[in-house]
Amino acid sequence: MTAHVDLEPAERLPEDVPDGTFGHARHRLPAHITPCTPAEQARHYTDLSQALAGLSIRDLLRRHSNQGETRD
């Protein structure tokens, strides 16, 4: 790869413009799946944040670690 810092991305060779595919073809979504709009993503993020707000990992880990113990 050669560095053409002075060129705009449209003027560079495709392999010289990083696009995150690392030389592989870009993944395409199946036709029946449509990506969320930024507004929908924000709403989903808010819903998820609110759902996870009361989650206590400490309690979950304590409960998990006590599952294997037997008490007489």
C-alpha positions as CSV (number, residue, x, y, z in Angstrom):
1,M,0.0,0.0,0.0
2,T,1.3,3.4,-0.8
3,A,0.4,6.5,1.1
4,H,-1.1,9.3,-0.9
5,V,-1.8,11.8,1.8
6,D,-2.2,14.7,-0.6
7,L,-5.0,12.9,-2.6
8,E,-8.7,12.9,-1.8
9,P,-10.2,9.5,-1.0
10,A,-12.1,9.5,-4.4
11,E,-8.7,9.9,-6.2
12,R,-7.0,7.1,-4.4
13,L,-6.9,3.5,-5.4
14,P,-9.6,1.4,-3.6
15,E,-7.0,-0.7,-1.8
16,D,-5.4,2.5,-0.4
17,V,-8.5,3.7,1.3
18,P,-9.2,1.9,4.6
19,D,-12.7,0.7,4.8
20,G,-12.5,-1.9,7.6
21,T,-12.9,-5.0,5.3
22,F,-9.1,-5.9,5.4
23,G,-9.2,-7.0,1.7
24,H,-12.5,-8.9,2.0
25,A,-15.7,-8.1,0.3
26,R,-18.0,-5.8,2.3
27,H,-20.8,-7.8,4.1
28,R,-24.3,-7.1,2.8
29,L,-27.4,-7.4,4.8
30,P,-30.1,-9.8,3.5
31,A,-32.8,-8.2,1.5
32,H,-35.4,-8.6,4.3
33,I,-33.3,-6.7,6.8
34,T,-33.3,-2.9,6.8
35,P,-30.9,-1.0,9.0
36,C,-32.2,1.3,11.8
37,T,-32.3,5.0,11.3
38,P,-30.2,7.0,13.8
39,A,-33.4,8.0,15.6
40,E,-34.4,4.3,16.0
41,Q,-30.9,3.4,17.2
42,A,-31.1,6.2,19.8
43,R,-34.5,4.9,21.0
44,H,-33.2,1.3,21.2
45,Y,-30.1,2.5,23.1
46,T,-32.3,4.4,25.6
47,D,-34.6,1.4,26.1
48,L,-31.6,-0.9,26.6
49,S,-29.9,1.6,29.0
50,Q,-33.1,1.9,31.1
51,A,-33.5,-1.9,31.2
52,L,-29.9,-2.4,32.4
53,A,-29.9,0.5,34.8
54,G,-31.0,-1.6,37.8
55,L,-28.9,-4.6,37.0
56,S,-26.3,-5.5,39.7
57,I,-23.5,-7.7,38.4
58,R,-22.3,-8.3,42.0
59,D,-25.6,-10.0,42.9
60,L,-25.6,-12.1,39.8
61,L,-22.0,-13.3,40.4
62,R,-22.8,-14.0,44.0
63,R,-25.9,-16.0,43.0
64,H,-23.9,-17.9,40.3
65,S,-21.0,-18.8,42.6
66,N,-23.4,-20.1,45.3
67,Q,-25.2,-22.4,42.9
68,G,-22.6,-25.2,43.1
69,E,-22.5,-25.2,46.9
70,T,-24.6,-27.6,48.9
71,R,-25.8,-26.8,52.4
72,D,-26.5,-29.4,55.1
